[in-house]
Amino acid sequence: MESSNSILKTKKPQKEKSSIVTVQFKLLLTPEQKTLLQNSANEYIRCVNELVALLNTAAEIPKLSSSNVSALLPSAVKNEAINAAKSVINKFKRGTCESLPILKKPVISWNNQNFKISENSLSFPLMVSGKSTRILVSAVFSDYQISLLQNKLGSLRITKKGGKWIAQVAVEMPQAEPAGNSAMGVDLGLKIPAVAVTDKGNLKFVGNGRQNKYMKRKFRAKRKALGKAKKQKAINKLSNKEQRWMKDQDHKVSREIVNFAKANEVSEIRIEQLQNIRNTARTSRKNEKNLHTWSFYRLALFITYKATLYGIKVMLVDPKYTSQTCPACGNRNKANDRRYKCKCGFMSHRDRVGATNILNAPVISGKRKPA
């Protein structure tokens, strides 16, 4: 008989898997807030660069706190500057960067305890008249971003891009387990932005390449007209609008792809390695301008991070001959427009052939980012 003092050993509950997603949104600042944020960001990067120089010359990294950091910043922001400087030094000493990095672009950061997001607004502390004061600024959120921000928040980073102030919030998302163990291949292109094929033969065409081409041509024509009128500010504004539109299309396509994967109980999505896609992508001369301005990398990245939230792995495969190889016999043939026909009798849509071959292609990596 066991002693009454024996302990029943039980398994510790496994910690729920999670992923970090960055939610980026635009801030609508008053002229006074712009000036205040610009001055604070300049002070922040000055502080970080000074700390980096100090830590680089020190024999060993000293203990630093906000009390011994001289800067016109709230204590919470000083602590973020210390952490940023230590991160730079660690990367430099590990050989991640060849030379000691120097911050130049306006940026400033807070931890998750020092900012608050509410309906259409963001609040955070800055130095106002020598005192740490919480300011409230207007922000623009999409419904999708609002849903993401309901999860556990990480740090806040505000930076300036194209003359506009952008907030970036790290969000910890619970990572679900995939419902099944199927695989799926995804072929990216221009005429059809994405084609997905599962190992059970289920097929989905996603996106409207004709619409994308029309919109790109429309933006290009407007820029040309503005260029003749020498309206540079209007050109920049139009270019930003085009980029927002392209990004929105990538979000919609990636969401459909991942939803299709979930519906088919897919646990692994395979996409081609994108390093040479502009050399290997199937396109005509008339589509060449669109090919070199569309971000295949961003679409692949959106698919990756959305899939990861649902526990679906994204693997990179060798893209060689995925559009030419016959899935039935292995012979290579060139497709005639959208039709693929092999001597063995196999016929299919060209992009379906590509997605099928990507599904069956050798895996290069499941850890590297699409690049």
C-alpha positions as CSV (number, residue, x, y, z in Angstrom):
1,M,0.0,0.0,0.0
2,E,1.3,3.4,-0.9
3,S,2.0,5.9,1.9
4,S,-0.7,8.4,2.6
5,N,2.0,11.1,1.9
6,S,2.4,10.0,-1.7
7,I,1.6,12.8,-4.2
8,L,-0.6,12.1,-7.2
9,K,1.4,13.5,-10.2
10,T,-0.7,15.3,-12.7
11,K,0.3,16.8,-16.0
12,K,0.6,20.6,-16.0
13,P,-1.9,22.2,-18.4
14,Q,-0.1,23.1,-21.6
15,K,0.2,26.8,-22.2
16,E,-2.0,28.0,-25.0
17,K,0.0,28.7,-28.2
18,S,-0.1,32.3,-29.4
19,S,1.2,34.4,-32.3
20,I,2.3,38.1,-32.4
21,V,0.5,40.2,-35.0
22,T,1.2,43.9,-35.7
23,V,-1.9,46.1,-36.1
24,Q,-1.0,49.3,-38.0
25,F,-3.4,52.3,-38.2
26,K,-3.3,56.0,-39.1
27,L,-3.4,58.8,-36.5
28,L,-5.3,62.0,-37.2
29,L,-3.3,64.7,-35.3
30,T,-3.9,68.4,-34.7
31,P,-1.1,70.7,-35.8
32,E,-0.1,71.1,-32.1
33,Q,0.0,67.3,-31.6
34,K,2.1,66.9,-34.8
35,T,4.7,69.3,-33.4
36,L,4.6,67.6,-30.0
37,L,5.0,64.1,-31.4
38,Q,7.8,65.2,-33.8
39,N,9.8,66.8,-31.0
40,S,9.2,63.8,-28.7
41,A,10.2,61.3,-31.5
42,N,13.4,63.3,-32.2
43,E,14.3,63.3,-28.5
44,Y,13.6,59.5,-28.3
45,I,15.9,58.6,-31.2
46,R,18.6,61.0,-29.8
47,C,18.3,59.2,-26.5
48,V,18.5,55.7,-28.0
49,N,21.5,56.7,-30.2
50,E,23.4,58.1,-27.1
51,L,22.6,55.0,-25.1
52,V,23.8,52.7,-27.9
53,A,27.1,54.7,-28.1
54,L,27.4,54.4,-24.3
55,L,26.7,50.6,-24.2
56,N,29.0,50.0,-27.1
57,T,32.0,51.5,-25.4
58,A,31.2,49.9,-22.0
59,A,33.2,46.8,-20.9
60,E,30.0,45.2,-19.7
61,I,26.4,46.4,-20.1
62,P,25.6,48.6,-17.0
63,K,22.3,48.6,-15.2
64,L,20.3,51.5,-16.4
65,S,17.0,53.0,-15.3
66,S,14.9,56.0,-16.2
67,S,16.3,58.0,-13.3
68,N,19.8,58.0,-14.8
69,V,18.8,58.7,-18.4
70,S,18.8,62.4,-19.3
71,A,16.0,63.1,-21.8
72,L,12.8,65.1,-22.0
73,L,10.6,62.0,-22.0
74,P,8.2,60.3,-19.6
75,S,9.8,57.6,-17.5
76,A,7.9,54.9,-19.4
77,V,9.4,56.1,-22.7
78,K,12.9,56.3,-21.2
79,N,12.6,52.7,-20.2
80,E,11.6,51.8,-23.8
81,A,14.6,53.7,-25.1
82,I,16.9,51.7,-22.8
83,N,15.4,48.4,-24.1
84,A,15.7,49.6,-27.7
85,A,19.4,50.5,-27.1
86,K,20.1,47.1,-25.5
87,S,18.4,45.3,-28.4
88,V,20.5,47.2,-31.0
89,I,23.7,46.4,-29.1
90,N,22.8,42.7,-28.8
91,K,22.1,42.4,-32.5
92,F,25.4,44.2,-33.3
93,K,27.4,41.9,-31.1
94,R,25.7,38.8,-32.5
95,G,26.8,40.0,-36.0
96,T,23.3,40.5,-37.2
97,C,24.3,43.9,-38.6
98,E,27.7,44.8,-40.0
99,S,28.0,48.3,-38.5
100,L,26.5,49.9,-35.4
101,P,22.9,51.0,-36.3
102,I,22.0,54.7,-35.9
103,L,18.3,55.6,-35.7
104,K,17.3,58.4,-38.1
105,K,13.6,58.1,-38.8
106,P,11.2,59.6,-36.3
107,V,9.9,56.9,-33.9
108,I,8.8,56.6,-30.3
109,S,7.6,53.6,-28.2
110,W,5.5,52.7,-25.1
111,N,4.9,49.5,-23.3
112,N,1.4,48.0,-23.0
113,Q,0.7,49.6,-19.6
114,N,1.2,53.2,-20.9
115,F,-1.3,53.6,-23.7
116,K,-5.0,53.0,-24.1
117,I,-7.1,52.4,-27.2
118,S,-10.8,53.4,-27.2
119,E,-13.3,54.1,-29.9
120,N,-11.6,56.1,-32.6
121,S,-8.9,57.3,-30.3
122,L,-5.5,56.5,-28.8
123,S,-4.0,58.0,-25.6
124,F,-0.4,57.9,-24.4
125,P,1.9,60.1,-22.3
126,L,4.3,62.7,-23.6
127,M,6.2,65.6,-22.0
128,V,4.1,68.8,-22.1
129,S,5.5,71.9,-20.5
130,G,8.0,69.8,-18.7
131,K,5.4,67.4,-17.2
132,S,4.4,63.9,-18.3
133,T,0.9,64.4,-19.7
134,R,-1.4,61.9,-21.3
135,I,-2.7,63.1,-24.7
136,L,-5.7,61.9,-26.7
137,V,-5.4,61.6,-30.5
138,S,-7.9,60.5,-33.1
139,A,-7.2,57.2,-34.9
140,V,-8.7,55.4,-37.9
141,F,-9.5,51.7,-37.4
142,S,-11.1,49.2,-39.8
143,D,-13.6,46.6,-38.4
144,Y,-11.0,43.9,-38.8
145,Q,-8.4,45.9,-36.8
146,I,-10.9,46.5,-34.1
147,S,-11.5,42.8,-33.8
148,L,-7.7,42.1,-33.5
149,L,-7.3,44.8,-30.9
150,Q,-9.7,43.0,-28.6
151,N,-6.9,40.5,-27.8
152,K,-3.9,41.0,-25.4
153,L,-1.9,44.1,-26.4
154,G,1.9,44.4,-26.5
155,S,4.0,47.5,-27.1
156,L,2.9,50.6,-29.0
157,R,5.2,52.2,-31.6
158,I,4.5,55.4,-33.5
159,T,6.5,56.3,-36.6
160,K,6.3,58.6,-39.5
161,K,5.7,57.3,-43.0
162,G,5.2,59.4,-46.1
163,G,4.6,62.5,-44.0
164,K,1.8,60.6,-41.9
165,W,2.0,59.4,-38.4
166,I,1.3,55.7,-38.1
167,A,0.7,53.7,-34.9
168,Q,1.8,50.1,-34.7
169,V,0.5,47.9,-31.9
170,A,1.8,44.4,-31.2
171,V,-1.1,42.0,-30.5
172,E,-0.8,38.5,-28.9
173,M,-3.3,36.3,-30.7
174,P,-4.3,32.8,-29.5
175,Q,-3.2,30.2,-32.0
176,A,-5.7,27.5,-32.6
177,E,-5.0,23.9,-33.5
178,P,-5.7,23.0,-37.2
179,A,-9.0,21.0,-37.6
180,G,-7.4,18.4,-39.9
181,N,-4.2,17.2,-41.5
182,S,-4.7,18.1,-45.2
183,A,-2.3,20.1,-47.3
184,M,-3.0,22.8,-49.9
185,G,-1.0,24.4,-52.7
186,V,-1.4,28.1,-53.6
187,D,-0.3,29.6,-56.9
188,L,0.1,33.5,-56.9
189,G,-0.3,35.4,-60.2
190,L,-1.6,38.5,-61.9
191,K,-4.5,37.4,-64.0
192,I,-5.8,35.4,-61.1
193,P,-4.2,36.7,-57.8
194,A,-4.3,33.3,-56.1
195,V,-5.4,29.7,-56.9
196,A,-5.7,27.1,-54.2
197,V,-5.8,23.3,-54.6
198,T,-6.2,20.9,-51.7
199,D,-4.7,17.3,-51.6
200,K,-8.4,16.1,-51.9
201,G,-8.7,18.1,-55.2
202,N,-10.9,20.9,-54.0
203,L,-10.2,24.1,-56.0
204,K,-10.7,27.8,-55.4
205,F,-9.9,30.8,-57.6
206,V,-9.5,34.0,-55.6
207,G,-9.3,37.6,-56.7
208,N,-10.1,39.6,-59.8
209,G,-7.0,40.1,-61.9
210,R,-8.9,42.1,-64.6
211,Q,-10.2,44.5,-62.0
212,N,-6.7,44.9,-60.5
213,K,-5.3,45.6,-64.0
214,Y,-8.0,48.2,-64.7
215,M,-7.4,50.0,-61.4
216,K,-3.6,50.0,-61.9
217,R,-4.0,51.5,-65.4
218,K,-6.5,54.1,-64.1
219,F,-4.0,55.2,-61.3
220,R,-1.2,55.3,-63.8
221,A,-3.1,57.5,-66.2
222,K,-4.0,59.9,-63.4
223,R,-0.4,60.1,-62.3
224,K,0.7,60.8,-65.9
225,A,-1.8,63.7,-66.2
226,L,-0.8,65.1,-62.8
227,G,2.9,64.8,-63.9
228,K,2.3,67.0,-67.0
229,A,0.6,69.5,-64.7
230,K,3.6,69.3,-62.3
231,K,1.4,68.6,-59.3
232,Q,3.8,66.5,-57.2
233,K,1.8,66.7,-54.0
234,A,-1.3,65.3,-55.8
235,I,0.9,62.6,-57.3
236,N,2.2,61.5,-53.9
237,K,-1.4,61.5,-52.5
238,L,-2.6,59.4,-55.4
239,S,0.3,57.0,-55.0
240,N,-0.5,56.5,-51.3
241,K,-4.2,55.9,-52.3
242,E,-3.1,53.3,-54.8
243,Q,-0.9,51.5,-52.2
244,R,-3.8,51.4,-49.7
245,W,-6.0,49.9,-52.4
246,M,-3.5,47.3,-53.3
247,K,-3.0,46.4,-49.6
248,D,-6.7,46.1,-49.1
249,Q,-6.9,43.7,-52.1
250,D,-4.1,41.5,-50.6
251,H,-6.0,41.4,-47.3
252,K,-9.2,40.3,-49.0
253,V,-7.4,37.6,-51.1
254,S,-5.4,36.2,-48.2
255,R,-8.5,36.1,-46.0
256,E,-10.4,34.1,-48.6
257,I,-7.4,31.7,-49.0
258,V,-7.1,31.0,-45.3
259,N,-10.9,30.7,-44.9
260,F,-10.9,28.1,-47.7
261,A,-8.0,26.3,-45.9
262,K,-10.1,26.2,-42.7
263,A,-13.2,25.0,-44.4
264,N,-11.2,22.1,-45.9
265,E,-9.4,21.2,-42.6
266,V,-6.0,22.1,-44.1
267,S,-3.1,22.0,-41.6
268,E,-0.4,23.0,-44.1
269,I,-0.4,25.6,-46.9
270,R,2.4,25.5,-49.5
271,I,3.5,28.5,-51.5
272,E,6.4,29.0,-53.9
273,Q,9.6,30.7,-52.8
274,L,9.2,34.2,-54.1
275,Q,12.8,35.4,-54.6
276,N,12.7,35.1,-58.4
277,I,9.0,35.4,-59.0
278,R,9.5,38.5,-61.2
279,N,11.8,36.4,-63.4
280,T,9.6,33.2,-63.4
281,A,6.1,34.6,-63.2
282,R,3.9,33.8,-66.3
283,T,3.0,37.1,-67.9
284,S,2.9,38.9,-71.2
285,R,4.8,42.1,-72.2
286,K,1.6,44.1,-71.8
287,N,1.4,43.0,-68.1
288,E,5.0,43.7,-67.4
289,K,4.3,47.0,-65.6
290,N,1.8,45.4,-63.3
291,L,4.1,42.5,-62.6
292,H,6.9,44.9,-61.3
293,T,4.5,47.0,-59.1
294,W,2.5,44.3,-57.5
295,S,3.7,43.0,-54.1
296,F,3.6,39.2,-54.2
297,Y,5.7,39.3,-51.0
298,R,3.0,41.2,-49.1
299,L,0.3,38.8,-50.2
300,A,2.4,35.8,-49.2
301,L,3.1,37.5,-45.9
302,F,-0.6,38.2,-45.3
303,I,-1.4,34.5,-46.0
304,T,1.3,33.4,-43.6
305,Y,0.3,35.5,-40.6
306,K,-3.4,34.8,-41.1
307,A,-2.8,31.1,-41.4
308,T,-0.6,31.1,-38.4
309,L,-3.4,32.4,-36.2
310,Y,-5.3,29.2,-36.9
311,G,-2.4,26.9,-36.4
312,I,-1.9,26.3,-40.1
313,K,1.7,26.0,-41.2
314,V,3.0,27.8,-44.3
315,M,5.8,26.0,-46.1
316,L,8.0,27.3,-49.0
317,V,8.5,25.0,-52.0
318,D,10.9,25.0,-55.0
319,P,9.1,27.0,-57.8
320,K,11.0,25.4,-60.7
321,Y,8.7,24.2,-63.5
322,T,5.5,24.4,-61.5
323,S,3.7,25.9,-64.4
324,Q,5.1,23.5,-67.0
325,T,5.1,20.0,-65.4
326,C,2.2,17.7,-66.1
327,P,0.7,16.5,-62.8
328,A,-0.3,13.2,-64.5
329,C,2.9,12.1,-66.3
330,G,5.6,14.5,-65.3
331,N,6.4,15.8,-68.8
332,R,6.9,19.5,-69.3
333,N,4.7,21.6,-71.6
334,K,4.1,25.2,-72.2
335,A,0.5,26.3,-71.7
336,N,-1.5,28.1,-74.4
337,D,-2.9,31.1,-72.7
338,R,-5.0,29.7,-69.7
339,R,-5.2,26.2,-71.1
340,Y,-2.7,23.5,-70.3
341,K,-2.6,20.4,-72.4
342,C,-0.2,17.4,-72.2
343,K,0.6,14.8,-74.8
344,C,-0.6,12.2,-72.3
345,G,-4.1,13.6,-72.6
346,F,-4.2,15.6,-69.3
347,M,-5.9,19.0,-69.7
348,S,-6.6,21.7,-67.1
349,H,-6.5,25.4,-66.2
350,R,-2.9,26.6,-66.2
351,D,-3.0,28.1,-62.7
352,R,-4.6,24.9,-61.3
353,V,-1.7,23.0,-62.7
354,G,0.7,25.5,-61.0
355,A,-1.1,25.1,-57.6
356,T,-1.2,21.3,-57.9
357,N,2.6,21.2,-58.6
358,I,3.2,23.6,-55.7
359,L,1.3,21.3,-53.5
360,N,3.5,18.4,-54.6
361,A,6.8,20.3,-54.9
362,P,9.8,19.7,-52.6
363,V,9.6,21.7,-49.4
364,I,12.4,24.2,-48.9
365,S,11.5,25.5,-45.5
366,G,8.6,26.0,-43.1
367,K,10.4,28.5,-40.9
368,R,11.6,31.2,-43.3
369,K,9.5,34.2,-44.3
370,P,8.3,34.3,-47.9
371,A,11.1,36.3,-49.6
